[in-house]
Amino acid sequence: MQKTIRLPFPAADPFILCAADGRYYLYCTSEDGSGFPIYTSEDLQFWHRSGQRNLPLGRGMLLGTGML
């Protein structure tokens, strides 16, 4: 049985994608409401913040089928 690893940063509502390039991409909700931070990992243990600060999220932007 593998042990659970705690992320070294706050990540509300995390989503992890295993991409075709072999890397893992983690998207989560930012604590200050400024958007969605992006982290990458080669092994699911060590994470690096993406060079892009956040995917932007602002009033009037579509999310799913509704409006913010």
Secondary structure, DSSP 8 states (H G I E B T S, - for coil): -------SS--EEEEEEE-TTS-EEEEEE-TTSSEE-EEEESSSSSEEE-SS--EE--TT-EETTEE-
